[in-house]
Amino acid sequence: MAPSQAHKDIPGNPSTAKSSLQQLNDRSNGRPLRVLSEGDWQRWKQDGYIVVKQAVPREQALATADFIWGFEEKDPQDSSTWYTAPRAEMQMKELVNTGMVECYNHQHLWNNRQMPRVYDAFVDIWGSEQLWVTIDRANLNFPIRPGHAYQAFIHWDYDPDTKPVNVQGVLALADQTDERMGGFQCIPELYRDFEQWKLSQPADRNRFMPDTTGFTPVKVPLEAGDLLIFNSLLAHGIRANHGDKVRIAQYISMMPAQVDNEPLRQWRIASWRDRIAPEGYAFPGDPRRWEQTRYGTAELSPLGRKLLGLDAW
């Protein structure tokens, strides 16, 4: 079990803290950006998200997608294998039928987490080199069919009124340039105008799912290998897949290492070593226990060992 119950009743990933004591990069340290352009930086500040092109080589992203198909026991060429009942009950009901893949520590996933370009992008966002990576899962989102429908949604993983200092990320494992297919959507206007918008809302409003009346979500196109990073204050979600293509992605983020939180560090190491899934409101795990019974512990690069917390920065 993860050492903290902070994520027991909220959507956020429990492999790192809900919020960082360190603020996001304001560039006052004078260090040059490693990956982001000045245009990227301006979009990050204004819209709350950026896309890092080819953060992972396309071939590596597609190889991860092939693994995900096999892990889910589905054939990309045979749609009759796609639509099956969920293996575990999802407490976070808006995620039902959205294709969450309960795999967290396979070598393919760690290969992407420890890519230097992925790391350097998060160094730009945080202004710090001493980061830990989230231990998160993947997504295999099929076109909607009768009996396997879901609603597009917009939400926050953390209550924005608590001013969480955190970021999230998603790596495309297949091209997502068709707006009809499922994929990431967000509302930058609400990110910019949250305090003003809040004044028009009832006191008992849902702290995690905003009333989006009057807003048009932005659909962000991605190609295989692209990494989208977004501020946790940005309302976001999955759009409904009304196309004929499958959306495949891996969730990756980083935040400043919590070197003083030894219970969390030990849990992270055990999660990697023993292939243990995070526990939380949105993380039901794989009842087949395939990660424990079919795969070995992922090999880490020197960078990966630090991103896990196995080695100190």
C-alpha positions in Angstrom: 0.0 0.0 0.0 1.2 3.5 -0.8 2.3 5.3 2.4 -0.2 8.2 2.0 -4.0 8.1 1.8 -4.0 11.6 0.2 -5.4 10.2 -3.0 -7.9 7.8 -1.6 -10.9 9.9 -2.6 -9.5 12.1 -5.4 -8.4 11.3 -9.0 -4.7 12.3 -8.7 -1.8 9.8 -9.0 -0.5 8.7 -5.6 3.1 7.9 -6.7 4.1 11.5 -6.0 2.7 14.3 -3.7 -0.5 16.1 -4.4 1.4 19.4 -4.5 5.0 20.5 -4.6 6.6 22.9 -2.0 8.7 24.1 -4.8 7.1 26.5 -7.3 7.1 26.1 -11.0 9.9 27.6 -13.0 9.6 31.4 -13.3 13.0 31.6 -15.1 14.5 33.8 -12.5 17.4 31.4 -12.2 18.7 32.6 -15.6 19.2 29.1 -17.0 18.4 28.6 -20.7 15.5 26.3 -21.7 16.7 22.8 -22.7 13.7 21.7 -24.9 11.0 24.4 -24.9 11.2 27.2 -27.4 10.2 30.8 -26.4 6.9 30.2 -28.2 6.4 27.1 -26.2 7.1 29.0 -23.0 4.5 31.7 -23.9 1.9 29.1 -24.6 2.7 27.3 -21.3 2.2 30.6 -19.4 -0.9 31.6 -21.3 -2.8 28.4 -21.9 -1.4 26.1 -19.2 -0.2 23.4 -21.6 2.5 22.7 -24.2 3.3 20.0 -26.7 6.9 18.7 -26.9 7.3 17.2 -30.4 9.0 13.8 -30.6 9.9 13.6 -26.9 10.2 9.9 -27.6 11.2 8.5 -31.0 8.2 7.5 -33.0 9.4 3.9 -33.3 9.7 3.6 -29.6 6.2 5.0 -29.0 4.7 2.6 -31.6 6.6 -0.4 -29.9 5.0 0.6 -26.6 1.6 0.7 -28.3 2.2 -2.9 -29.6 2.9 -4.0 -26.0 -0.3 -2.3 -24.8 -2.4 -4.2 -27.3 -0.9 -7.5 -26.2 -1.3 -6.7 -22.5 -5.0 -6.0 -23.1 -5.4 -9.2 -25.1 -6.7 -7.3 -28.0 -5.9 -7.4 -31.7 -5.4 -4.1 -33.5 -6.6 -5.7 -36.7 -9.7 -7.3 -35.3 -12.3 -5.0 -33.8 -14.3 -8.0 -32.5 -11.6 -8.3 -29.7 -11.8 -4.7 -28.6 -15.1 -4.5 -26.7 -14.9 -6.5 -23.4 -16.2 -6.0 -19.9 -13.9 -4.2 -17.5 -11.7 -6.5 -15.4 -12.0 -4.4 -12.3 -14.5 -1.9 -10.9 -13.5 1.8 -11.5 -14.6 4.0 -8.6 -14.1 7.1 -10.7 -17.1 6.5 -12.9 -16.3 9.0 -15.7 -13.4 6.7 -16.6 -15.5 3.6 -17.2 -15.1 2.4 -20.8 -12.4 5.1 -21.5 -9.8 2.4 -21.9 -7.5 2.8 -18.9 -4.8 0.1 -19.0 -3.8 -1.2 -15.6 0.0 -1.6 -16.3 2.5 0.6 -14.5 6.0 -0.8 -14.4 6.8 -2.7 -17.6 10.1 -2.0 -19.4 8.3 -0.2 -22.3 6.8 2.3 -19.9 10.1 2.9 -18.1 11.9 3.3 -21.4 9.7 6.3 -22.1 9.9 7.7 -18.6 13.7 7.8 -18.7 14.1 9.3 -22.1 16.4 12.4 -21.7 14.2 14.6 -23.9 11.2 13.8 -21.7 13.2 14.6 -18.6 14.6 17.8 -20.0 11.1 19.1 -20.9 10.1 18.7 -17.2 13.4 20.4 -16.1 12.2 23.4 -18.2 8.8 23.4 -16.5 10.2 23.1 -12.9 13.5 24.9 -13.2 15.1 22.0 -11.3 17.0 18.9 -12.3 16.1 16.9 -9.1 12.9 15.3 -10.2 10.9 12.1 -9.6 8.7 10.6 -12.3 5.1 9.4 -11.7 4.4 5.7 -11.8 1.3 5.8 -14.0 -0.5 3.7 -16.6 -1.5 3.8 -20.3 -4.8 4.3 -22.2 -6.3 2.3 -25.1 -9.4 4.3 -26.1 -11.7 2.6 -28.7 -14.3 4.2 -30.9 -17.7 4.3 -29.1 -20.0 1.4 -29.8 -23.4 0.4 -28.3 -22.9 -1.1 -24.8 -19.4 0.5 -24.6 -20.3 4.2 -24.5 -18.9 6.9 -22.2 -19.3 10.6 -22.0 -16.6 13.1 -22.8 -15.7 15.0 -19.7 -13.7 17.9 -18.3 -12.3 17.8 -14.8 -9.5 18.6 -12.4 -7.5 15.9 -10.7 -6.9 18.3 -7.8 -9.2 20.9 -6.3 -8.0 24.2 -7.9 -9.1 26.2 -4.9 -6.2 24.5 -3.0 -3.8 26.0 -5.5 -1.9 22.7 -6.2 1.6 23.2 -7.6 1.7 20.2 -9.9 1.8 19.3 -13.6 0.6 16.3 -15.5 1.5 14.8 -18.9 0.4 12.4 -21.6 2.6 10.8 -24.2 1.0 9.9 -27.6 1.7 6.3 -28.6 -0.3 6.6 -31.8 -1.2 9.5 -34.0 -4.1 11.5 -32.6 -4.6 14.1 -35.4 -8.3 13.2 -36.2 -10.5 15.4 -33.9 -13.2 12.7 -34.0 -11.1 10.2 -32.1 -10.7 10.2 -28.4 -7.9 12.2 -27.0 -6.9 15.1 -24.7 -9.1 18.2 -24.4 -8.8 21.2 -22.2 -10.2 24.7 -21.5 -7.4 27.3 -21.5 -9.9 30.1 -21.0 -11.0 28.7 -17.7 -7.4 28.3 -16.7 -6.8 32.0 -17.3 -10.1 33.2 -15.8 -10.7 30.8 -13.0 -10.9 33.3 -10.2 -13.5 35.4 -12.1 -15.4 32.3 -13.2 -15.6 31.1 -9.7 -17.6 34.2 -8.6 -20.5 33.1 -10.8 -20.6 29.6 -9.4 -22.7 28.3 -6.5 -21.0 27.7 -3.2 -21.7 23.9 -3.4 -20.2 23.5 -6.9 -18.4 20.3 -7.7 -14.7 21.0 -6.9 -13.4 18.5 -9.5 -15.9 18.8 -12.4 -16.7 22.4 -13.5 -19.8 23.6 -15.2 -18.4 24.2 -18.7 -21.4 26.1 -20.0 -20.1 28.8 -22.4 -16.7 27.2 -22.9 -15.6 25.3 -26.0 -12.9 22.7 -25.1 -9.7 22.8 -27.2 -8.9 19.5 -28.9 -5.1 19.0 -28.9 -3.7 17.0 -31.8 -0.7 14.8 -31.2 1.5 12.5 -33.2 3.1 9.3 -31.9 6.0 10.3 -29.7 4.7 13.8 -28.8 4.5 14.7 -25.1 1.8 17.0 -23.8 2.5 18.6 -20.4 -0.2 20.6 -18.6 -0.6 22.5 -15.4 -2.9 20.7 -12.9 -4.9 24.0 -12.6 -6.0 23.4 -16.3 -9.4 21.8 -16.5 -9.0 18.9 -18.9 -10.3 15.5 -19.8 -10.9 12.8 -22.5 -13.1 13.5 -25.5 -15.4 10.9 -26.8 -14.1 8.8 -29.6 -16.6 9.2 -32.4 -14.1 8.2 -35.1 -12.8 4.9 -36.4 -9.3 5.1 -34.9 -7.9 4.0 -31.5 -6.3 6.5 -29.2 -3.3 5.1 -27.4 -1.3 7.0 -24.8 0.9 6.8 -21.7 0.6 9.1 -18.8 3.9 10.6 -17.7 4.7 13.5 -15.4 7.5 14.6 -13.1 7.8 16.8 -10.0 10.6 17.8 -7.6 12.0 14.8 -5.7 10.7 14.5 -2.1 14.0 13.4 -0.6 12.7 13.8 2.9 9.7 11.5 2.4 11.4 8.1 3.0 8.2 6.1 3.2 7.2 7.4 -0.3 10.6 6.7 -1.7 10.6 3.2 -0.4 7.1 2.6 -1.8 8.2 3.8 -5.2 11.2 1.5 -5.2 8.9 -1.5 -4.2 6.4 -0.5 -6.9 9.1 -0.7 -9.6 10.9 -3.7 -8.2 7.8 -5.8 -7.5 5.6 -4.3 -10.2 3.0 -3.0 -7.8 0.2 -0.6 -9.0 -0.6 2.6 -7.2 -3.7 2.5 -5.0 -6.3 5.3 -5.2 -9.7 6.5 -6.3 -8.9 6.1 -10.0 -6.5 3.1 -9.9 -8.3 -0.3 -9.6 -5.2 -2.4 -10.6 -5.1 -5.6 -12.8 -6.8 -8.5 -11.1 -4.9 -10.9 -13.4 -1.6 -9.7 -11.8 0.2 -10.0 -15.2 2.9 -7.6 -14.2 3.9 -9.7 -11.3 3.6 -13.1 -13.0 4.6 -12.4 -16.6 7.2 -9.7 -16.6 10.5 -9.0 -14.8 11.7 -5.8 -13.1 12.4 -3.0 -15.6 16.0 -2.1 -16.2 16.8 1.5 -15.4 19.4 3.8 -16.9 21.4 6.0 -14.5 18.8 8.8 -15.2 15.9 6.4 -14.6 17.4 5.3 -11.2 17.4 8.9 -10.0 13.9 9.6 -11.5 12.6 6.6 -9.4 14.4 7.6 -6.2 16.7 4.5 -6.2 19.7 6.7 -6.5 20.1 10.2 -5.0 20.5 13.3 -7.1 
